[in-house]
Structure formats: C-alpha cells, structure tokens
Amino acid sequence: AATTPELADKKKYPYFFRTVPSDNAVNPAILKLLKHYKWKRVGTLTQDVQRFSEVRNDLTGVLYGEDIEISDTESFSNDPCTSVKKLKGNDVRIILGQFDEEMAVKVFCCAYDEEMYGSKYQWIIPGWYENLWWESWINSSQCLSKNLLTAMEGYIGVDFEPLSSKKTKTISGRTPQQYEKEYNDKRGDGQSSKFHGYAYDGIWVIAKTLQRAMKYLNSTNKHQKIEDFNYTNHKLGKIFLDAMNETNFNGVTGQVVFRNGERMGTIKFTQFQERKEVKVGEYNAVADELEIMNNSIRFQGLEPPKDKTIIQEELRKISLPLYSILSALTILGMIMASAFLFFNIKNRNQKLIKMSSPYMNNLIILGGMLSYASIFLFGLDGSFVSEKTFETLCTVRTWILTVGYTTAFGAMFAKTWRVHAIFKNVKMKKKIIKDQKLLVIVGGMLLIDLCILICWQVVDPLRRTVEKYNMEVCP
C-alpha cells in the first residue's frame, strides 16, 4: 500500500507491484480535467518534501507534450506567502498544489491576503486530507477561520477512489456496496482504513496469480510444482511476474489492472462547497475517461475561471451619438446653404444681388458645402470602413476640406480685394474689376493648393497607423 512514486523504478524494483494507485496516478486525471475546461496555462506550488516534489516532477512530464504551459513553478519549506505572491505576480490563475494539511492552511491564508480566490482563481490540491482537516491546524496560523474558509471555497481535491461507485457484482460475487456493509459489520468499532478495498482486491490478485501459475505449471511441466518455490528460482519468479501482469478482473475498487507494476485505479474529484467536500467527478485510468457529475461542480463566477488575464484589443471609435448629432447639424447646414444657393441663382439679375457678385457668392456657398461634406468623411473611422478604404478616405477628406476651404475663402478674399482696390483709388477715377479677374485669383489659390496636394500624394501619401494605448481594466 505504499504510494510513493520512487517504487515505480523497475530497474531498482523489478518485482514490485502496487496494490493502490501511486501518488503520481492523479496526474493523468489532472491533465484530463485541465483539458476538459480548456485550461492551457497553469502554475505549481509544491512543499519542499520528496513525496510532493516527485509528483510535481511527474506532472511536468505529463503536461509537457499536451500543449499546456506551466508558467511558474514555486516551492516552499515553511512559509508559502512569498511563493503565492510570485504566482499572482505571474498572473497564474489555475494553481496545482502539492502540500500537506498543515501547509494547506498556511497556503490558503496567504491566498486570502493576496486575494487569490473567488471567480478568477482555481486551486487543485491533494484530496487525501482528513475530514475537517483545517480545524486541526487553524490555531497554528495567523488567519481567521472565516477568512480561511472564504479562500478555500471551491478548491478541487484529487485522490484515488476507495471503493467503486458502480453497483455491478465483483469477482467475489458481492457488489462494492455489499462488501462495504460486510466489512463495516466485521470491523465493529475498529478503525477504518481507506485502503481496505485495495487490500481485499490485493488478496484476490494473489489468489488469481497463484491459480494462473499452477495452471501454467500443470500444462507445461509435470515435475515442477508451485510448492517447490524458493527465492532463487528465477524461472518460477518469471511465471509469477507474467501471471501478475495478466491480472484483469472487476474488484470492489473497480477494474483491477496493472501497468508496469502500477495499479490502474479510479481517481475521484471532490470540491469544497459550503464547508464540506462534495464528490464532483471521477477519472477512469484504464479507459482514460473523465466523468463530471451533472451540475455538481460549482465555480465562483458564471463560468470556469480563465487561465490568464485576457487582453482584448478594442478599437477606439468615434461616439455614434456624437457622430449622429454632428451629421444632423451638417445636413441642416447643407440644406441652408442649398437654400442660399437657390436664392442667389434665382435673383442673380436683381440689382442688389448683381452688385454683390453672385458668381463669387456661389463659390463661397459651394466651398462651404464641400467643407460640410468633409465632416461626414471625418466621422467614418475603422469601425465603419476597412483598412484599405480608410487610407483612400483619409486622402479624399483632406482634398475635399482643403479645396472647399480655399474656394470659400478665396472667393471672399477676392471680393474684399476688389472693394479695397476700388476705394484706395484716391483720384476717384472710374475703375472696373470684372468677376473674371476675381475667378483668376480664386483659380490661382486653388492651383497652389492642388500643387501641394499632388506633391504630398506622390511623395508621402497618407497611411493608416495604429496607436496603442495603455491597458485598461475591463469593467
């Protein structure tokens, strides 16, 4: 019934068979659980004791080829708080622990202080602790009982299943439940061991092995009998070894099978829920299957914790209500400009309108309308248009705003210049400056703008760049 992984070394112990699953047997079950919840990034926290270090080393090997990253490996001797702090600093959310009950109390006290509990974290620890184990050690810690229980809530314990939960008959003719009742009746007030089912199946293993060996000797060698056994008889030893490796029957602890001398057992998952441990699933090592019991597992949040902080890139957008308001105001401005344009064209032959240079007025209005149109284009950001379209849009809106402004300002400037040119005439000679001349002034201004815009477009066209902002906590 020794569970230490060290005994699995076949070079040192070629004839060793283990009646119970070793401490390492929980690691394939943990792997299956991690895969079930799609956790791909974990951290380990190990007490500096050989038993726990060996399990951790084996787990590292199990996870290595399964695309699951061990992002931090921490170990401690007496005070786990520094290690817990480092795990938090490395953003470890799924913590695989290997420590005894005394250290478990200290670990969860540190976890409470560091706020490493609740909906963002999942602790997976050994499940072989005694019932109400924390009550024995709470006085040795600097932790309040309610704080400890708060941090412990939701942890998952992993250990082998003492007895099969299936109600099928075993090799003895009893179901596991019938066997347990008979065992409890016979032991009376004697102390129970969780290994009793494995010891019982172990006796059956010995009986079946002897039976197989006798059958083999009877069929192959009439002169040699099992009674002739001695410890120097390697031939008979090999027969026993082969017979043990052929073991496969249904026992009270489940299917009894050995692989390289290791008992393949059923691993159970329990979860700490409201001050008690509740069985939430089991892993069948022979079939390599995990079964999570319906709705029994409870996470602190609405879903299982994430295995790391998720960084989501979010495009900073122009506010849609703001864009809508400005677009509405722009449309009103364009309607008003259109009304002025219509009024100007319709009354262009009236004396007062004619004196105000209706062609220049029309250019001012058209320039204003182009400037208005650029507002629509400036409001279209990466949430509305694709990357390629965005670069074209940048160029178009720059051209429209520049040409619109120059047209409006140029026409206004030309009109003002004409008034200036007429009234600075001291001799008050009659001076006529026709609209064609004013159009040339506006055209000259536009030509300068177009030259600059074309050079800009050819030499260094506008490019879309992405600017990264500091990270913000998602509410």
C-alpha positions as CSV (number, residue, x, y, z in Angstrom):
1,A,0.0,0.0,0.0
2,A,3.0,2.3,-0.4
3,T,2.0,5.3,-2.7
4,T,5.5,6.8,-3.1
5,P,6.4,7.2,-6.8
6,E,10.0,6.2,-6.1
7,L,9.0,2.5,-6.1
8,A,7.9,2.7,-9.7
9,D,11.6,2.4,-10.8
10,K,11.6,-1.0,-12.5
11,K,15.4,-1.2,-12.6
12,K,15.6,-1.0,-8.8
13,Y,12.4,-2.9,-8.0
14,P,11.6,-5.3,-10.9
15,Y,9.2,-7.5,-8.9
16,F,7.3,-4.7,-7.2
17,F,3.5,-4.5,-7.7
18,R,1.4,-1.8,-6.1
19,T,-2.0,-2.6,-4.7
20,V,-3.1,1.0,-4.6
21,P,-2.6,3.8,-7.2
22,S,0.6,5.8,-6.6
23,D,0.7,9.5,-5.8
24,N,1.6,10.0,-9.5
25,A,-1.7,8.4,-10.6
26,V,-3.6,11.7,-10.0
27,N,-1.5,13.4,-12.7
28,P,-3.3,11.9,-15.8
29,A,-6.6,12.8,-14.1
30,I,-5.5,16.4,-13.5
31,L,-4.4,16.6,-17.2
32,K,-7.9,15.4,-18.2
33,L,-9.5,18.0,-16.0
34,L,-7.4,20.8,-17.4
35,K,-8.3,19.7,-21.0
36,H,-12.0,19.5,-20.1
37,Y,-12.1,23.1,-19.0
38,K,-9.6,24.2,-21.8
39,W,-7.0,25.5,-19.2
40,K,-3.7,25.8,-21.1
41,R,-1.7,27.8,-18.6
42,V,-1.1,26.7,-15.0
43,G,1.3,27.2,-12.1
44,T,2.5,24.7,-9.5
45,L,3.0,25.3,-5.7
46,T,4.9,22.5,-4.0
47,Q,6.0,21.8,-0.4
48,D,9.7,21.1,-0.4
49,V,9.3,17.4,0.6
50,Q,10.4,14.5,-1.7
51,R,6.9,12.9,-1.9
52,F,5.4,16.2,-3.3
53,S,8.4,17.1,-5.4
54,E,8.3,13.7,-7.2
55,V,4.6,14.2,-8.0
56,R,5.3,17.7,-9.3
57,N,8.2,16.4,-11.5
58,D,6.0,13.7,-12.9
59,L,3.2,16.2,-13.6
60,T,5.7,18.4,-15.5
61,G,6.4,15.4,-17.8
62,V,2.7,14.6,-18.2
63,L,1.8,18.2,-19.2
64,Y,4.9,18.7,-21.4
65,G,3.6,17.1,-24.6
66,E,0.0,18.2,-24.2
67,D,0.2,21.9,-25.1
68,I,-0.3,23.0,-21.5
69,E,2.2,25.6,-20.3
70,I,3.5,25.6,-16.7
71,S,4.1,29.3,-16.5
72,D,5.5,29.3,-13.0
73,T,6.9,26.6,-10.6
74,E,7.1,27.6,-7.0
75,S,8.3,25.6,-4.0
76,F,8.5,26.4,-0.3
77,S,9.7,24.9,3.0
78,N,7.7,26.6,5.8
79,D,6.3,30.0,4.6
80,P,4.4,29.8,1.3
81,C,3.4,33.5,1.2
82,T,6.4,34.6,-1.0
83,S,5.6,31.8,-3.5
84,V,1.9,32.7,-3.5
85,K,2.8,36.3,-4.2
86,K,5.0,35.3,-7.1
87,L,2.3,33.2,-8.6
88,K,0.0,36.2,-8.5
89,G,2.7,38.4,-10.0
90,N,3.0,36.0,-12.9
91,D,-0.8,36.1,-13.5
92,V,-1.3,32.4,-12.6
93,R,-5.0,31.6,-12.3
94,I,-5.0,27.8,-12.2
95,I,-2.8,26.6,-9.3
96,L,-1.8,22.9,-8.9
97,G,-0.8,22.4,-5.3
98,Q,1.2,19.6,-3.6
99,F,1.4,20.1,0.2
100,D,0.1,18.5,3.5
101,E,-2.8,19.7,5.7
102,E,-0.6,22.0,7.9
103,M,0.8,23.8,4.9
104,A,-2.6,23.9,3.2
105,V,-3.9,26.1,6.0
106,K,-0.9,28.5,5.5
107,V,-1.3,28.5,1.7
108,F,-5.0,29.4,1.9
109,C,-4.3,32.1,4.5
110,C,-1.7,33.7,2.1
111,A,-4.2,33.2,-0.8
112,Y,-6.8,35.2,1.2
113,D,-4.2,38.0,1.9
114,E,-3.3,38.2,-1.8
115,E,-7.0,37.9,-2.9
116,M,-6.1,34.8,-4.9
117,Y,-9.6,33.2,-4.6
118,G,-13.1,33.6,-6.0
119,S,-14.2,33.7,-9.6
120,K,-10.8,34.4,-11.2
121,Y,-8.8,31.5,-9.5
122,Q,-9.0,27.7,-9.3
123,W,-7.0,25.7,-6.7
124,I,-6.4,22.0,-7.4
125,I,-4.8,20.2,-4.3
126,P,-4.4,16.7,-2.9
127,G,-7.7,15.1,-1.9
128,W,-6.4,12.7,0.8
129,Y,-6.7,15.1,3.7
130,E,-8.7,14.0,6.8
131,N,-12.3,15.2,7.1
132,L,-12.4,18.8,8.5
133,W,-8.6,18.9,8.2
134,W,-8.4,22.7,8.6
135,E,-9.8,22.6,12.2
136,S,-6.7,20.8,13.5
137,W,-4.3,23.4,12.1
138,I,-6.2,26.7,12.1
139,N,-4.6,27.7,15.5
140,S,-1.1,27.4,14.1
141,S,-1.8,30.1,11.5
142,Q,-2.3,33.9,11.7
143,C,-5.6,33.5,9.9
144,L,-9.2,34.0,10.9
145,S,-11.4,30.9,10.4
146,K,-13.9,32.7,8.2
147,N,-11.1,34.2,6.0
148,L,-9.6,30.7,5.6
149,L,-12.9,29.2,4.6
150,T,-13.5,32.0,2.2
151,A,-10.2,31.3,0.4
152,M,-10.8,27.5,0.5
153,E,-14.3,27.7,-1.1
154,G,-14.3,26.0,-4.5
155,Y,-11.0,24.2,-4.3
156,I,-10.8,20.8,-6.1
157,G,-9.2,17.8,-4.3
158,V,-7.8,14.9,-6.3
159,D,-7.3,11.4,-4.8
160,F,-8.0,7.7,-5.6
161,E,-11.5,6.4,-5.0
162,P,-11.5,4.0,-2.0
163,L,-14.4,1.9,-3.4
164,S,-16.1,1.7,-6.8
165,S,-19.4,3.6,-7.0
166,K,-20.8,1.1,-9.6
167,K,-23.3,-1.5,-8.4
168,T,-22.1,-4.4,-10.5
169,K,-21.0,-7.7,-9.0
170,T,-17.3,-8.2,-8.5
171,I,-15.1,-11.3,-8.7
172,S,-16.2,-12.2,-5.1
173,G,-19.9,-12.3,-6.1
174,R,-20.5,-9.1,-4.0
175,T,-21.2,-5.6,-5.2
176,P,-18.9,-2.9,-3.7
177,Q,-21.8,-1.8,-1.5
178,Q,-22.4,-5.3,-0.2
179,Y,-18.7,-5.7,0.5
180,E,-18.6,-2.4,2.4
181,K,-21.5,-3.3,4.6
182,E,-19.9,-6.7,5.4
183,Y,-16.6,-5.0,6.1
184,N,-18.2,-2.5,8.5
185,D,-20.1,-5.2,10.3
186,K,-17.0,-7.3,10.8
187,R,-14.7,-4.5,12.0
188,G,-17.3,-3.3,14.6
189,D,-15.8,-0.3,16.4
190,G,-12.3,-0.9,14.9
191,Q,-10.7,2.0,13.0
192,S,-11.4,2.1,9.2
193,S,-8.7,2.5,6.6
194,K,-9.4,3.9,3.2
195,F,-7.0,1.2,1.8
196,H,-9.3,-1.7,2.9
197,G,-10.9,-2.2,-0.5
198,Y,-7.5,-2.3,-2.2
199,A,-6.2,-4.8,0.4
200,Y,-9.2,-7.0,-0.3
201,D,-8.6,-6.8,-4.1
202,G,-4.9,-7.4,-3.4
203,I,-5.7,-10.8,-1.8
204,W,-7.7,-11.7,-4.9
205,V,-4.8,-10.6,-7.1
206,I,-2.5,-13.0,-5.2
207,A,-5.1,-15.8,-5.4
208,K,-5.6,-15.4,-9.2
209,T,-1.8,-15.2,-9.7
210,L,-1.2,-18.4,-7.9
211,Q,-4.1,-20.1,-9.7
212,R,-2.7,-19.0,-13.1
213,A,0.8,-20.1,-12.2
214,M,-0.4,-23.5,-11.1
215,K,-2.4,-23.9,-14.3
216,Y,0.7,-23.0,-16.3
217,L,2.9,-25.4,-14.5
218,N,0.4,-28.2,-14.8
219,S,0.2,-27.7,-18.6
220,T,3.9,-27.3,-19.3
221,N,5.9,-29.0,-16.6
222,K,4.5,-32.1,-14.8
223,H,7.6,-32.4,-12.5
224,Q,7.7,-28.8,-11.1
225,K,5.1,-27.8,-8.6
226,I,4.2,-24.5,-7.0
227,E,5.2,-25.9,-3.6
228,D,8.8,-26.2,-4.9
229,F,9.1,-22.4,-4.9
230,N,12.2,-20.7,-3.5
231,Y,13.6,-17.2,-3.9
232,T,16.5,-18.2,-6.1
233,N,14.2,-19.9,-8.7
234,H,14.1,-17.2,-11.4
235,K,12.1,-19.4,-13.7
236,L,9.2,-19.7,-11.3
237,G,9.6,-16.0,-10.5
238,K,9.2,-15.1,-14.2
239,I,6.0,-17.2,-14.3
240,F,4.6,-15.3,-11.3
241,L,5.6,-12.0,-12.9
242,D,3.8,-12.8,-16.1
243,A,0.7,-14.1,-14.2
244,M,0.5,-10.8,-12.2
245,N,0.8,-8.7,-15.4
246,E,-2.2,-10.6,-16.9
247,T,-4.4,-9.5,-14.0
248,N,-7.7,-8.1,-15.2
249,F,-10.9,-8.6,-13.1
250,N,-13.7,-6.5,-11.6
251,G,-12.9,-5.8,-7.9
252,V,-14.6,-3.7,-5.2
253,T,-12.2,-0.8,-6.1
254,G,-13.1,-1.0,-9.8
255,Q,-11.3,-2.8,-12.7
256,V,-8.1,-4.3,-11.3
257,V,-5.3,-3.9,-14.0
258,F,-1.5,-3.4,-13.6
259,R,0.7,-1.4,-16.0
260,N,4.4,-1.8,-15.2
261,G,3.5,-2.9,-11.7
262,E,1.3,0.2,-11.1
263,R,-2.3,-0.3,-10.2
264,M,-4.7,1.5,-12.5
265,G,-7.4,2.8,-10.3
266,T,-10.3,5.3,-10.3
267,I,-9.4,8.8,-9.3
268,K,-12.1,11.0,-7.7
269,F,-12.5,14.7,-7.8
270,T,-14.1,16.5,-4.8
271,Q,-14.9,20.1,-4.4
272,F,-15.0,22.2,-1.2
273,Q,-18.6,23.6,-1.1
274,E,-20.0,25.4,1.9
275,R,-17.7,23.8,4.5
276,K,-17.9,20.3,3.1
277,E,-16.3,18.2,0.4
278,V,-18.6,17.1,-2.4
279,K,-17.7,14.5,-5.0
280,V,-18.0,16.2,-8.4
281,G,-16.4,13.7,-10.8
282,E,-14.1,10.7,-11.4
283,Y,-11.4,9.6,-13.8
284,N,-11.1,6.0,-15.0
285,A,-7.4,5.4,-15.6
286,V,-8.0,2.1,-17.5
287,A,-10.4,3.7,-20.1
288,D,-8.7,7.2,-19.8
289,E,-12.2,8.8,-19.3
290,L,-13.3,11.7,-17.2
291,E,-16.8,12.0,-15.9
292,I,-18.0,15.2,-14.4
293,M,-21.2,14.7,-12.4
294,N,-24.2,16.8,-13.7
295,N,-24.2,20.4,-12.3
296,S,-22.3,19.3,-9.1
297,I,-19.2,21.4,-9.8
298,R,-19.6,25.0,-8.7
299,F,-17.4,27.8,-9.8
300,Q,-17.4,31.2,-8.0
301,G,-18.3,33.0,-11.3
302,L,-20.8,32.4,-14.0
303,E,-18.3,30.2,-15.9
304,P,-15.0,28.4,-15.1
305,P,-12.1,30.8,-14.4
306,K,-9.9,31.9,-17.3
307,D,-6.3,30.6,-17.2
308,K,-4.8,34.1,-17.6
309,T,-5.8,37.7,-17.9
310,I,-7.4,38.0,-21.4
311,I,-6.1,41.1,-23.2
312,Q,-8.7,42.1,-25.8
313,E,-7.8,44.7,-28.5
314,E,-10.6,47.1,-28.8
315,L,-10.7,49.8,-31.4
316,R,-11.3,53.3,-30.0
317,K,-14.3,54.6,-32.0
318,I,-15.9,57.9,-32.6
319,S,-19.0,58.1,-30.5
320,L,-22.0,57.2,-32.6
321,P,-24.4,59.6,-30.8
322,L,-21.9,62.4,-31.3
323,Y,-21.4,61.5,-35.0
324,S,-25.2,61.4,-35.4
325,I,-25.7,64.8,-33.8
326,L,-22.9,66.4,-35.9
327,S,-24.2,64.7,-39.1
328,A,-27.7,66.1,-38.4
329,L,-26.3,69.6,-37.9
330,T,-24.2,69.2,-41.1
331,I,-27.3,68.2,-43.1
332,L,-29.1,71.3,-41.7
333,G,-26.1,73.5,-42.7
334,M,-26.1,72.0,-46.2
335,I,-29.9,72.5,-46.6
336,M,-29.4,76.1,-45.5
337,A,-26.5,76.6,-48.0
338,S,-28.6,75.0,-50.7
339,A,-31.4,77.5,-50.0
340,F,-28.9,80.4,-50.2
341,L,-27.6,79.0,-53.5
342,F,-31.1,78.6,-54.9
343,F,-31.9,82.2,-53.8
344,N,-28.7,83.6,-55.3
345,I,-29.2,81.9,-58.7
346,K,-32.9,82.8,-58.9
347,N,-32.3,86.5,-58.0
348,R,-28.9,86.9,-59.8
349,N,-30.3,89.6,-62.1
350,Q,-31.7,91.8,-59.3
351,K,-29.6,95.0,-58.8
352,L,-28.6,94.5,-55.2
353,I,-27.7,90.7,-55.8
354,K,-25.9,91.6,-59.0
355,M,-23.8,94.2,-57.2
356,S,-22.7,91.6,-54.6
357,S,-21.0,89.3,-57.3
358,P,-23.4,86.4,-57.4
359,Y,-20.7,84.1,-59.0
360,M,-18.4,84.7,-56.1
361,N,-21.3,84.2,-53.7
362,N,-22.0,80.8,-55.4
363,L,-18.3,79.8,-55.0
364,I,-18.4,80.7,-51.3
365,I,-21.6,78.6,-50.9
366,L,-20.1,75.6,-52.8
367,G,-16.9,75.9,-50.8
368,G,-18.9,75.8,-47.6
369,M,-20.9,72.8,-48.8
370,L,-17.6,70.9,-49.6
371,S,-16.3,71.7,-46.1
372,Y,-19.6,70.4,-44.7
373,A,-19.2,67.2,-46.7
374,S,-15.8,66.6,-45.2
375,I,-17.5,66.3,-41.7
376,F,-19.3,63.1,-42.8
377,L,-15.9,61.6,-44.0
378,F,-14.0,62.6,-40.8
379,G,-16.6,60.7,-38.8
380,L,-16.1,57.5,-40.6
381,D,-13.4,55.6,-38.6
382,G,-12.1,52.0,-38.5
383,S,-15.4,50.7,-37.2
384,F,-17.2,51.7,-40.4
385,V,-14.7,51.1,-43.2
386,S,-11.9,48.6,-44.0
387,E,-8.2,49.3,-43.7
388,K,-7.7,49.8,-47.5
389,T,-10.8,52.1,-47.8
390,F,-9.7,54.0,-44.7
391,E,-6.4,55.2,-46.4
392,T,-8.4,56.3,-49.5
393,L,-10.9,58.0,-47.2
394,C,-8.1,59.9,-45.5
395,T,-6.9,61.3,-48.8
396,V,-10.3,62.2,-50.1
397,R,-11.4,64.0,-46.9
398,T,-8.1,66.0,-46.9
399,W,-8.7,67.1,-50.5
400,I,-12.3,67.9,-50.0
401,L,-11.7,70.1,-46.9
402,T,-8.7,71.9,-48.5
403,V,-10.5,72.6,-51.8
404,G,-13.7,73.6,-50.0
405,Y,-12.0,76.0,-47.6
406,T,-9.8,77.5,-50.4
407,T,-12.8,78.0,-52.7
408,A,-14.9,79.7,-49.9
409,F,-12.1,81.8,-48.5
410,G,-10.6,82.6,-52.0
411,A,-13.9,83.9,-53.3
412,M,-14.4,86.0,-50.1
413,F,-10.8,87.3,-50.3
414,A,-11.3,88.2,-54.0
415,K,-14.4,90.2,-53.2
416,T,-12.7,92.0,-50.3
417,W,-9.7,92.7,-52.5
418,R,-11.9,94.3,-55.2
419,V,-13.5,96.6,-52.6
420,H,-10.0,97.5,-51.4
421,A,-8.7,98.1,-55.0
422,I,-11.6,100.4,-55.8
423,F,-11.6,102.5,-52.6
424,K,-7.9,103.0,-52.4
425,N,-8.2,104.9,-55.7
426,V,-7.6,108.5,-54.4
427,K,-8.3,110.3,-57.6
428,M,-11.8,108.6,-57.7
429,K,-11.3,107.6,-61.3
430,K,-13.8,105.1,-62.5
431,K,-12.3,101.6,-62.1
432,I,-14.0,98.4,-63.1
433,I,-12.8,95.0,-61.9
434,K,-14.7,92.2,-63.5
435,D,-15.7,88.8,-62.0
436,Q,-13.4,87.0,-64.5
437,K,-10.4,88.6,-62.7
438,L,-11.7,87.5,-59.3
439,L,-12.1,84.0,-60.7
440,V,-8.5,84.0,-61.8
441,I,-7.5,84.9,-58.2
442,V,-9.6,82.0,-56.8
443,G,-8.2,79.7,-59.5
444,G,-4.6,80.7,-58.6
445,M,-5.2,79.9,-55.0
446,L,-6.7,76.5,-55.9
447,L,-3.8,75.8,-58.2
448,I,-1.3,76.4,-55.3
449,D,-3.4,74.0,-53.2
450,L,-3.6,71.4,-55.9
451,C,0.2,71.5,-56.5
452,I,0.8,71.0,-52.7
453,L,-1.8,68.2,-52.5
454,I,-0.4,66.3,-55.6
455,C,3.2,66.5,-54.3
456,W,2.0,65.3,-50.9
457,Q,0.2,62.4,-52.6
458,V,3.1,61.4,-54.7
459,V,6.0,61.8,-52.2
460,D,4.4,60.9,-48.9
461,P,0.8,59.7,-49.2
462,L,-1.3,59.3,-46.0
463,R,-1.0,55.9,-44.3
464,R,-3.2,54.3,-41.7
465,T,-1.3,53.8,-38.4
466,V,-2.5,52.0,-35.3
467,E,-1.7,53.8,-32.0
468,K,-1.5,51.6,-28.9
469,Y,-2.9,53.0,-25.7
470,N,-2.2,51.9,-22.1
471,M,-4.1,48.8,-20.9
472,E,-7.3,49.5,-19.0
473,V,-9.3,47.2,-16.7
474,C,-12.5,45.9,-18.4
475,P,-15.4,46.6,-16.1
